[in-house]
Amino acid sequence: MTNLVTPENYQQLLDEKVTRTMALFNQFDVKELAIYPSPKTHYRMRAEFRIWHNGDDLHHIMFDKVNKKRIYINDFPVATKIINQAMQLIVPLIKYNHLLRYKLFQIDYLSTLSNQLLISLVYHKKLDDDWTTEANKLRTELIKKGLDVHIIGRASNQKICLEHDYIDEQLNILGKKYTYRQVENSFTQPNATINIAMLSWAINATKEFSGDLLELYCGNGNFSIALAQNFKRVLATEIAKSSVKAAQYNIAVNKIENLKIIRLSAEELTQAINNEREFNRLKGICLSDYQCNTVLVDPPRSGLDINTLKMIAKYQNIIYISCNPLTLQENLNYLTQTHHIQKMAFFDQFPYTDHLECAVVLYKTC
């Protein structure tokens, strides 16, 4: 990859990344490939910084991956404008406040396109009522500066929320507005513009599908809520309790009536489908009632285990969203024994890095 990492060179960097990634899939018959570029700046919805104390000064810092040296971050063009605004405002407000700055070692920011912001202050000390009083004053000052902000204090085995620990994103997807609750310290899509592109692509790719949809690794319902319009019913699984709770809220607020979320891992669902185990969490749900012709998977970087691969290979249509092209390639070696790649798309979730989000639609041939 070229060493010129600037917005002016974005297209060149993306082209190089696409070429390298596509080489992984040359062995497959990919007839339709779509490329979705990211905004060149202000695309990242969340950011985490260590805090460096230098006398009376405080600095947001990151560490160079090669030489491990600290880098002062005065502004962060890859992050949303509201995160950059908060970075500039928060340091002067806490640098001379002993209760807020003492043993503060990290600040995390989570933002939305709807301009809501969640700030987590992370400490190496126990937080008390005095800290809460000062943190509320900090929030009041940030609100006066025009920020729609919530603050969380974190320490070892401790979490203090000033009001609540979530923000609500609003996405316009193919002319329809969706609300997604995003909970602090839970997975959320890091690039909202690319997320809109992924959801739009998935909706269009499944318009002609029939029957029910099964989704594994559904998170806060990101895909299942948007895709519910294309299916008779949707059954989605997620293991993280906070994500399941957010998904249930998102189902209600978006008035989705044909979607159910169950708290199971992909491995547990495979065991349930194969009648190897019974789960109390499936009480009231009869898996055999669902006529799932389509399965959607969005696994972690490690990809799918062999048992889950065997399970999804039984479905007519497979939608595979991958954050790791290498494990996607490995999984496709198995899945293309029974399925053919109908569509493929690359989404530049992380510009200026080697990472590229991939999506594949496969249909059963045997």
Secondary structure, DSSP 8 states (H G I E B T S, - for coil): --S--SGGGHHHHHHHHHHHHHHTTTTS----EEEE---SSS-BSEEEEEEEEETTEEEEEEE-TTT--EEE-S--TTB-HHHHHHHHHHHHHHTT-HHHHTTEEEEEEEE-TT-EEEEEEEESS---HHHHHHHHHHHHHHHHTT-EEEEEEEETTEEEEES-SEEEEEEEETTEEEEEEEETTS---SBHHHHHHHHHHHHHHTTT--SEEEEES-TTTHHHHHHGGGSS-EEEE---HHHHHHHHHHHHHTT--SEEEE---HHHHHHHHTTS---GGGTT--GGG--EEEEEE---TT---HHHHHHHTTSSEEEEEES-HHHHHHHHHHHTTTEEEEEEEEE-SSTTSS--EEEEEEEE--
